[in-house]
Amino acid sequence: MAANPAIQLDASKLELVQNLELEMMSDMYNRMTGACNRKCIAPKYSEAELSKGESVCLDRCVAKYLEVHERIGKKLTAMNTDEEAVKKILEQNNSS
């Protein structure tokens, strides 16, 4: 029995979305670690372990980075939702 092509298409789309999400999260993580390391850790190490100040700086940097990332995600989602609503209204007006 052959598999339903629509189901295969949905599965391939889902896999693509999952891969894109993974790539975006990996990129965000790499950017965050690079930015926070540059900001909080001196280029010349005097000790093998992080100092208390460096640890606090890294904690705050990561928290701020993730908060901004979340805010941007919410804003983009809202913009996308608004855009879809405008498209539906335009389609309704054009079909009238």
C-alpha positions as semicolon CSV with decimal commas, in nm:
position;residue;x (nm);y (nm);z (nm)
1;M;0,000;0,000;0,000
2;A;0,147;0,339;-0,101
3;A;0,181;0,613;0,156
4;N;-0,039;0,918;0,123
5;P;0,162;1,191;-0,061
6;A;-0,002;1,466;0,146
7;I;0,122;1,304;0,465
8;Q;0,472;1,270;0,320
9;L;0,466;1,637;0,218
10;D;0,356;1,741;0,565
11;A;0,631;1,527;0,718
12;S;0,894;1,680;0,489
13;K;0,769;2,031;0,569
14;L;0,778;1,950;0,939
15;E;1,135;1,823;0,908
16;L;1,235;2,139;0,720
17;V;1,079;2,360;0,987
18;Q;1,252;2,159;1,260
19;N;1,589;2,192;1,085
20;L;1,541;2,567;1,039
21;E;1,445;2,607;1,404
22;L;1,752;2,412;1,512
23;E;1,974;2,622;1,286
24;M;1,825;2,947;1,418
25;M;1,865;2,842;1,782
26;S;2,223;2,733;1,717
27;D;2,299;3,067;1,551
28;M;2,139;3,257;1,841
29;Y;2,341;3,055;2,094
30;N;2,667;3,117;1,906
31;R;2,598;3,490;1,881
32;M;2,501;3,510;2,248
33;T;2,808;3,325;2,374
34;G;3,038;3,533;2,153
35;A;2,883;3,864;2,258
36;C;2,873;3,779;2,628
37;N;3,227;3,640;2,628
38;R;3,359;3,956;2,460
39;K;3,171;4,175;2,706
40;C;3,239;3,989;3,030
41;I;3,569;3,803;3,000
42;A;3,904;3,976;2,960
43;P;4,112;3,855;2,662
44;K;4,404;3,770;2,892
45;Y;4,315;3,513;3,155
46;S;4,470;3,558;3,497
47;E;4,291;3,257;3,652
48;A;4,159;2,926;3,523
49;E;3,816;2,977;3,681
50;L;3,570;3,260;3,624
51;S;3,575;3,534;3,883
52;K;3,257;3,627;4,067
53;G;3,230;3,947;3,861
54;E;3,270;3,757;3,534
55;S;3,007;3,502;3,640
56;V;2,759;3,772;3,738
57;C;2,826;3,961;3,413
58;L;2,772;3,644;3,207
59;D;2,449;3,562;3,393
60;R;2,309;3,910;3,332
61;C;2,427;3,918;2,971
62;V;2,266;3,583;2,889
63;A;1,943;3,682;3,067
64;K;1,922;4,011;2,874
65;Y;2,008;3,843;2,544
66;L;1,737;3,580;2,591
67;E;1,483;3,841;2,702
68;V;1,548;4,052;2,393
69;H;1,533;3,741;2,173
70;E;1,194;3,652;2,324
71;R;1,060;4,007;2,280
72;I;1,169;4,015;1,916
73;G;1,007;3,675;1,857
74;K;0,679;3,795;2,006
75;K;0,691;4,117;1,802
76;L;0,757;3,926;1,479
77;T;0,475;3,685;1,557
78;A;0,237;3,975;1,620
79;M;0,345;4,145;1,297
80;N;0,292;3,821;1,104
81;T;-0,052;3,775;1,260
82;D;-0,145;4,134;1,175
83;E;-0,022;4,087;0,818
84;E;-0,231;3,772;0,778
85;A;-0,539;3,953;0,912
86;V;-0,488;4,237;0,662
87;K;-0,453;3,983;0,378
88;K;-0,780;3,815;0,480
89;I;-0,960;4,149;0,489
90;L;-0,823;4,242;0,147
91;E;-0,925;3,903;0,006
92;Q;-1,277;3,947;0,145
93;N;-1,302;4,295;-0,004
94;N;-1,174;4,175;-0,343
95;S;-1,419;3,884;-0,354
96;S;-1,716;4,112;-0,278
